[in-house]
Amino acid sequence: MKLPRDLSGAALIQHLVRDWGYRQVHRVGSHVTLETAEPARQRIVVPDHSHLRIGTLTAILNAVARHKGIPRTDLLRGLR
């Protein structure tokens, strides 16, 4: 599945909070720290920019997929 090229940080944050069990725990400027406790504790930082760079989006999705033990394509479903 192709990565969205126009995805905002706010949309990714909303998707991770709504669908994947993350919650916002901290914010410094335009960078939001999300945390989850399932299956173990993990913190990730997502830049709240109008358009995420592809490399940044790839790194965040890979980290979440690896932590949750799911394929990255599962994360992309429902994302927009």
Rosetta constraint file for C-alpha pairs under 8 A:
AtomPair CA 1 CA 73 HARMONIC 6.32 0.50
AtomPair CA 1 CA 76 HARMONIC 7.77 0.50
AtomPair CA 3 CA 54 HARMONIC 7.69 0.50
AtomPair CA 3 CA 76 HARMONIC 7.71 0.50
AtomPair CA 4 CA 80 HARMONIC 7.87 0.50
AtomPair CA 5 CA 51 HARMONIC 7.75 0.50
AtomPair CA 5 CA 52 HARMONIC 7.82 0.50
AtomPair CA 5 CA 53 HARMONIC 7.83 0.50
AtomPair CA 5 CA 54 HARMONIC 6.94 0.50
AtomPair CA 6 CA 51 HARMONIC 5.53 0.50
AtomPair CA 6 CA 52 HARMONIC 7.20 0.50
AtomPair CA 7 CA 11 HARMONIC 6.66 0.50
AtomPair CA 7 CA 12 HARMONIC 7.19 0.50
AtomPair CA 7 CA 50 HARMONIC 7.51 0.50
AtomPair CA 7 CA 51 HARMONIC 5.47 0.50
AtomPair CA 7 CA 52 HARMONIC 6.02 0.50
AtomPair CA 7 CA 80 HARMONIC 6.88 0.50
AtomPair CA 8 CA 12 HARMONIC 6.50 0.50
AtomPair CA 8 CA 48 HARMONIC 7.00 0.50
AtomPair CA 8 CA 49 HARMONIC 5.91 0.50
AtomPair CA 8 CA 50 HARMONIC 4.66 0.50
AtomPair CA 8 CA 51 HARMONIC 4.49 0.50
AtomPair CA 8 CA 52 HARMONIC 5.64 0.50
AtomPair CA 9 CA 13 HARMONIC 6.10 0.50
AtomPair CA 9 CA 46 HARMONIC 6.51 0.50
AtomPair CA 9 CA 47 HARMONIC 5.71 0.50
AtomPair CA 9 CA 48 HARMONIC 4.18 0.50
AtomPair CA 9 CA 49 HARMONIC 5.11 0.50
AtomPair CA 9 CA 50 HARMONIC 6.35 0.50
AtomPair CA 9 CA 51 HARMONIC 6.68 0.50
AtomPair CA 9 CA 52 HARMONIC 6.05 0.50
AtomPair CA 10 CA 14 HARMONIC 6.08 0.50
AtomPair CA 10 CA 48 HARMONIC 5.47 0.50
AtomPair CA 10 CA 49 HARMONIC 7.27 0.50
AtomPair CA 10 CA 50 HARMONIC 7.69 0.50
AtomPair CA 11 CA 15 HARMONIC 6.16 0.50
AtomPair CA 11 CA 79 HARMONIC 7.76 0.50
AtomPair CA 11 CA 80 HARMONIC 6.76 0.50
AtomPair CA 12 CA 16 HARMONIC 6.19 0.50
AtomPair CA 12 CA 79 HARMONIC 7.31 0.50
AtomPair CA 12 CA 80 HARMONIC 8.00 0.50
AtomPair CA 13 CA 17 HARMONIC 6.13 0.50
AtomPair CA 13 CA 34 HARMONIC 7.95 0.50
AtomPair CA 13 CA 46 HARMONIC 7.10 0.50
AtomPair CA 14 CA 18 HARMONIC 5.91 0.50
AtomPair CA 15 CA 19 HARMONIC 5.67 0.50
AtomPair CA 15 CA 20 HARMONIC 7.29 0.50
AtomPair CA 15 CA 78 HARMONIC 7.78 0.50
AtomPair CA 15 CA 79 HARMONIC 6.38 0.50
AtomPair CA 16 CA 20 HARMONIC 4.91 0.50
AtomPair CA 16 CA 21 HARMONIC 6.66 0.50
AtomPair CA 16 CA 22 HARMONIC 5.72 0.50
AtomPair CA 17 CA 21 HARMONIC 5.53 0.50
AtomPair CA 17 CA 22 HARMONIC 4.48 0.50
AtomPair CA 17 CA 23 HARMONIC 5.43 0.50
AtomPair CA 17 CA 24 HARMONIC 7.61 0.50
AtomPair CA 18 CA 22 HARMONIC 7.59 0.50
AtomPair CA 21 CA 36 HARMONIC 6.09 0.50
AtomPair CA 21 CA 38 HARMONIC 7.39 0.50
AtomPair CA 22 CA 34 HARMONIC 5.93 0.50
AtomPair CA 22 CA 35 HARMONIC 5.25 0.50
AtomPair CA 22 CA 36 HARMONIC 4.62 0.50
AtomPair CA 22 CA 37 HARMONIC 7.98 0.50
AtomPair CA 23 CA 34 HARMONIC 5.35 0.50
AtomPair CA 23 CA 35 HARMONIC 5.44 0.50
AtomPair CA 23 CA 36 HARMONIC 6.50 0.50
AtomPair CA 24 CA 32 HARMONIC 6.94 0.50
AtomPair CA 24 CA 33 HARMONIC 5.96 0.50
AtomPair CA 24 CA 34 HARMONIC 4.52 0.50
AtomPair CA 24 CA 35 HARMONIC 6.46 0.50
AtomPair CA 25 CA 32 HARMONIC 7.82 0.50
AtomPair CA 25 CA 33 HARMONIC 5.80 0.50
AtomPair CA 25 CA 34 HARMONIC 5.75 0.50
AtomPair CA 25 CA 35 HARMONIC 6.55 0.50
AtomPair CA 26 CA 32 HARMONIC 5.94 0.50
AtomPair CA 26 CA 33 HARMONIC 5.01 0.50
AtomPair CA 26 CA 34 HARMONIC 7.23 0.50
AtomPair CA 27 CA 31 HARMONIC 5.72 0.50
AtomPair CA 27 CA 32 HARMONIC 4.47 0.50
AtomPair CA 27 CA 33 HARMONIC 6.02 0.50
AtomPair CA 28 CA 32 HARMONIC 6.63 0.50
AtomPair CA 30 CA 47 HARMONIC 5.75 0.50
AtomPair CA 30 CA 48 HARMONIC 5.07 0.50
AtomPair CA 30 CA 49 HARMONIC 6.90 0.50
AtomPair CA 31 CA 45 HARMONIC 6.38 0.50
AtomPair CA 31 CA 46 HARMONIC 5.72 0.50
AtomPair CA 31 CA 47 HARMONIC 4.34 0.50
AtomPair CA 31 CA 48 HARMONIC 5.71 0.50
AtomPair CA 32 CA 45 HARMONIC 5.53 0.50
AtomPair CA 32 CA 46 HARMONIC 5.28 0.50
AtomPair CA 32 CA 47 HARMONIC 6.14 0.50
AtomPair CA 32 CA 48 HARMONIC 6.68 0.50
AtomPair CA 33 CA 43 HARMONIC 6.66 0.50
AtomPair CA 33 CA 44 HARMONIC 5.70 0.50
AtomPair CA 33 CA 45 HARMONIC 4.42 0.50
AtomPair CA 33 CA 46 HARMONIC 6.39 0.50
AtomPair CA 34 CA 43 HARMONIC 5.57 0.50
AtomPair CA 34 CA 44 HARMONIC 5.38 0.50
AtomPair CA 34 CA 45 HARMONIC 6.22 0.50
AtomPair CA 34 CA 46 HARMONIC 7.53 0.50
AtomPair CA 35 CA 41 HARMONIC 7.08 0.50
AtomPair CA 35 CA 42 HARMONIC 5.60 0.50
AtomPair CA 35 CA 43 HARMONIC 4.41 0.50
AtomPair CA 35 CA 44 HARMONIC 6.54 0.50
AtomPair CA 36 CA 40 HARMONIC 7.34 0.50
AtomPair CA 36 CA 41 HARMONIC 5.57 0.50
AtomPair CA 36 CA 42 HARMONIC 5.47 0.50
AtomPair CA 36 CA 43 HARMONIC 6.71 0.50
AtomPair CA 37 CA 41 HARMONIC 4.19 0.50
AtomPair CA 37 CA 42 HARMONIC 6.54 0.50
AtomPair CA 38 CA 68 HARMONIC 7.57 0.50
AtomPair CA 39 CA 67 HARMONIC 7.65 0.50
AtomPair CA 39 CA 68 HARMONIC 6.69 0.50
AtomPair CA 42 CA 67 HARMONIC 7.66 0.50
AtomPair CA 44 CA 60 HARMONIC 7.49 0.50
AtomPair CA 46 CA 60 HARMONIC 7.53 0.50
AtomPair CA 47 CA 52 HARMONIC 7.55 0.50
AtomPair CA 52 CA 56 HARMONIC 6.52 0.50
AtomPair CA 52 CA 57 HARMONIC 6.18 0.50
AtomPair CA 53 CA 57 HARMONIC 6.19 0.50
AtomPair CA 54 CA 58 HARMONIC 5.99 0.50
AtomPair CA 55 CA 59 HARMONIC 6.15 0.50
AtomPair CA 56 CA 60 HARMONIC 6.28 0.50
AtomPair CA 57 CA 61 HARMONIC 6.10 0.50
AtomPair CA 58 CA 62 HARMONIC 5.97 0.50
AtomPair CA 59 CA 63 HARMONIC 6.15 0.50
AtomPair CA 60 CA 64 HARMONIC 6.25 0.50
AtomPair CA 61 CA 65 HARMONIC 5.97 0.50
AtomPair CA 61 CA 72 HARMONIC 6.40 0.50
AtomPair CA 61 CA 75 HARMONIC 7.16 0.50
AtomPair CA 62 CA 66 HARMONIC 5.97 0.50
AtomPair CA 62 CA 72 HARMONIC 6.46 0.50
AtomPair CA 63 CA 67 HARMONIC 6.12 0.50
AtomPair CA 64 CA 68 HARMONIC 6.03 0.50
AtomPair CA 65 CA 69 HARMONIC 5.73 0.50
AtomPair CA 65 CA 70 HARMONIC 5.12 0.50
AtomPair CA 65 CA 71 HARMONIC 5.91 0.50
AtomPair CA 65 CA 72 HARMONIC 5.36 0.50
AtomPair CA 65 CA 75 HARMONIC 7.13 0.50
AtomPair CA 66 CA 70 HARMONIC 6.63 0.50
AtomPair CA 66 CA 71 HARMONIC 7.86 0.50
AtomPair CA 70 CA 74 HARMONIC 6.78 0.50
AtomPair CA 71 CA 75 HARMONIC 7.38 0.50
AtomPair CA 72 CA 76 HARMONIC 6.75 0.50
AtomPair CA 73 CA 77 HARMONIC 6.73 0.50
AtomPair CA 75 CA 79 HARMONIC 7.42 0.50
